[in-house]
């Protein structure tokens, strides 16, 4: 490479990584729009969760076929991109296979990269067939049309292109390594169990032309990696980065345990305190923002729920086990997470367009994205939470939005309103006076 190539490569890296870190800052800002919640307890359990679920893929293999294929793609993505370090060094300093001095270790690494590249191509092909030929139900649902459906395929195409370029780059490099007497700077380094079968396609082509093709493959490969890295911001594939913090900060409480609203808990304790003065007025801070029960928009959710929304893989496992969805109701837990992310992105764009300040847009997550019908269809069974491969909780968002409907808008369904009225008047969900509660024992 000439110095001009090195300079152009440095500029490409600066642009690629600069845009990526800019996107990361936007994601971080958007997540921090949520309310605060403490998830710093029990770090040992949290690290274990992250190691087992995000790194170890323990929940993915509950469905063996998809799980094993996903692990192959996951390992391929992580391990093959170790070679990115060598590419960056070679590109910046004009070297060639800078790690070749590792000898046998280097040969083993390159060989394993190639084998993984082929396995990734096989896995991606199966994924494409499952999505577009077999058309598994969870990939053809109404909530996965348009961009979400296309996005899933674009990621598969990206993987195919990147792995193919990697193998072609190695094959052309191997061809030049084997030129009698040597050619240019192409030293013998690496072991190529796959690309050795591709290299013969360059037989009969001039060495200069093969060298040009090698450089083209090299540039396309690194450019493709940088484009893919920045595509993550717009894609469901963002979970490859966020799965780690998402599993670390996941709720460690039993799935059936719900949080009580602090303000409500305080009122109940005051009512039950025999020493409390019921006529004493609590001190009022006139500058304080009135507390809001539940959530109607993304700013009312906590930051972990917003992190959940960005982490959603759109795999549809949650929806496929949802009893409400299975019985034909409108609810789809996957759609709840996708809608939350879409609204959060919209709020983020609003802030960007208005120089860091959110300007009310007469929209909200409730009604504009998620309907009350969807929220009330939920049975609160936690199947979606249990099934999610990265510990996302659609139910927590559903419950917070239900709280808003009930406690802020008094918009609960009639059967629920009747139950709550009975609890208030009779101390039980049934429409019987307390004095009549034991009348059943006198019946013959």
Protein Blocks (a to p, Z undefined) as FASTA:
>chain_A
ZZklmmmmmmmmmmmmmmmmmmmmmmmmmmmmpccddfkghkllmmmmmmmmmmnommmm
mpmmlmmmmmmmmmmmmmmmmmmmmmmmmmmnopahkllmnommmmmmmmmmmmmmmmmm
mmmmmmmmmmmmnopaklmcfklghjllmmmmmmmmmmmmmmmmmmmmmmmmmmmmmpgh
iaajlccedjdfklmmmmmmmgoiafklmmmmmmmmmmmmmmmmmmmmmmmmmpmklmmm
mmmmmmmmpcfbdfklccddfklmmmmmmmmmmkbcfkbccdddfkbccddehjfbfklp
cfklmmmmmmpgolommmmmmmklmnopabdfklmmmmmmmmmmmmmmmmmmngopacde
hiafehjlmcfklmmmpgolommmmmpmnlpafklmmmmmmmmmmmmnopacfklmmmmm
mmmmnopabdcdfklmmmmmmpZZ
